[in-house]
Amino acid sequence: MKSQQFTNVLQTKLYELARPKYTNEIFKLMMQKVVNKNCLLDIACGSGQLLFPICENFQTSIGIDVSQEQINVAKTKAEKFKETNNKNIFFYTTDIYEIENNLKNEKEFKYEKNMFDLVVIGQAFHWFEEEKLLSFIKSDLLKPDGVLAITGYQKQHFKEEHKLNPLMGKVLTEFNPYFECDVKYNDSGYLKAYPTFKKYFKNFDNKNFTEVFDNTVENLFLYLKTFSAYINFKKENEGKENGKPDPLVEFEKEVTQLGFKMEDKVEYCNFYFLLVMDNK
């Protein structure tokens, strides 16, 4: 994995609170091609945004992430989940390529090569070297009839005609130099990686979804504060004599000038994509 982002407590709390939640339609399409439902693996699972909604379909579900803080939140959620659901759910702090070494001594879960019926990656594929990861998933993780599902969402969340659209676009432009990944690559649904996906998997499908709902202006600010670029911006500029002003301060001023209050609800969009692949 290319980054050690999402490792501070505040960012993790905001991530759980303000990040987009995946839709039921995405979960339904993920499951359509899954033959067996013994074991699920969520790579870069965060606090379990993907794992919890689909774990009821599997006997055992595993989430891994390099962020101990994210895993701590996921484990807390898992304990509450297990109170009402009789499912085996485990979370581990590990890099994907060290999964065998780091899990071989675990008493609650025994890792075996090519044991997963479904591997999912949510809003994280851009943090990896695509060829290396796909090769590893196919050779070491998936069963012969297993399925890989990759999903995510764009960073712009307003329709073009919305008053907040240009302001958010301005913030994203200021954030761009501080992202450690290719934002356009993510927002395209990893379009340029399609040939690589097809190299490793015989069957490849892609879908796009738009969910429109009301969200508060305050929650929009919290969401922007979860961006890795914002964390990097603060590290590089905060408290320094020649540091740049915080883009979110100017954003708040401009939003207020348009007549919006923090508690106001605005029409918000999640622009999702889903990639599903297998060799069946």
SULGI-V692231 format. One record per helix or strand of 2 or more residues. SS is the DSSP state (alpha for helix, beta for strand). FROM is the first residue (numbers start at 0). TO is the last residue. If there is no record, write none. Layout:
BEGIN
SS|FROM|TO / SS|FROM|TO
END
This chain:
BEGIN
alpha|8|17 / alpha|23|31 / beta|38|42 / alpha|50|56 / beta|59|64 / alpha|67|83 / beta|87|92 / alpha|95|102 / beta|115|121 / alpha|124|126 / alpha|129|140 / beta|141|152 / alpha|164|177 / alpha|182|186 / alpha|190|199 / beta|202|215 / alpha|216|223 / alpha|227|236 / alpha|246|256 / beta|264|277
END
